[in-house]
Amino acid sequence: MPFFFLLPLWFLSVVAGTVLCCFRTSRFLSFYFFLCPTGGIAVALVLSTLVLWAGPQMLRSTDSWAKLVLVASYFLGIGLGGVIGGVAGFSAARRINRSLHWE
C-alpha cells in the first residue's frame, strides 16, 4: 500500500535526475537524484517483503497483538529500508562523482 505513494515520487526524482544531467553545472547532482531514491525503494521493498514473508511464520499466534506487531514491523521495514538504501545510494553517487571528478 505505501508503495502506491512512493513509486510516483521515485519516478519524479528519476525525471529530475534526467533533466539535471542535461545541464553542465548541475550534472553531478543527477547521480544523487538517481541512486538515493532507487536504493531506498529497492531496500525498502526487500525488507518489507521479507517481513511479510517471514513474519507470519514466526508469529503463528492468532492474537491481536501478533497482528499489530506484524503491521508495525512492516512499516518499520519500509522506513528502515528507505534510510539504509538512501544512505547506500548517497555513498555510491558520491563515489561515482569522485571517480568522474564532477564534484
Rosetta blueprint (number, residue, H / E / L):
1 M L
2 P L
3 F H
4 F H
5 F H
6 L H
7 L H
8 P H
9 L H
10 W H
11 F H
12 L H
13 S H
14 V H
15 V H
16 A H
17 G H
18 T H
19 V H
20 L H
21 C H
22 C L
23 F L
24 R L
25 T L
26 S L
27 R L
28 F H
29 L H
30 S H
31 F H
32 Y H
33 F H
34 F H
35 L H
36 C H
37 P H
38 T H
39 G H
40 G H
41 I H
42 A H
43 V H
44 A H
45 L H
46 V H
47 L H
48 S H
49 T H
50 L H
51 V H
52 L H
53 W H
54 A H
55 G H
56 P H
57 Q H
58 M H
59 L L
60 R L
61 S L
62 T L
63 D L
64 S H
65 W H
66 A H
67 K H
68 L H
69 V H
70 L H
71 V H
72 A H
73 S H
74 Y H
75 F H
76 L H
77 G H
78 I H
79 G H
80 L H
81 G H
82 G H
83 V H
84 I H
85 G H
86 G H
87 V H
88 A H
89 G H
90 F H
91 S H
92 A H
93 A H
94 R H
95 R H
96 I H
97 N H
98 R H
99 S H
100 L H
101 H L
102 W L
103 E L
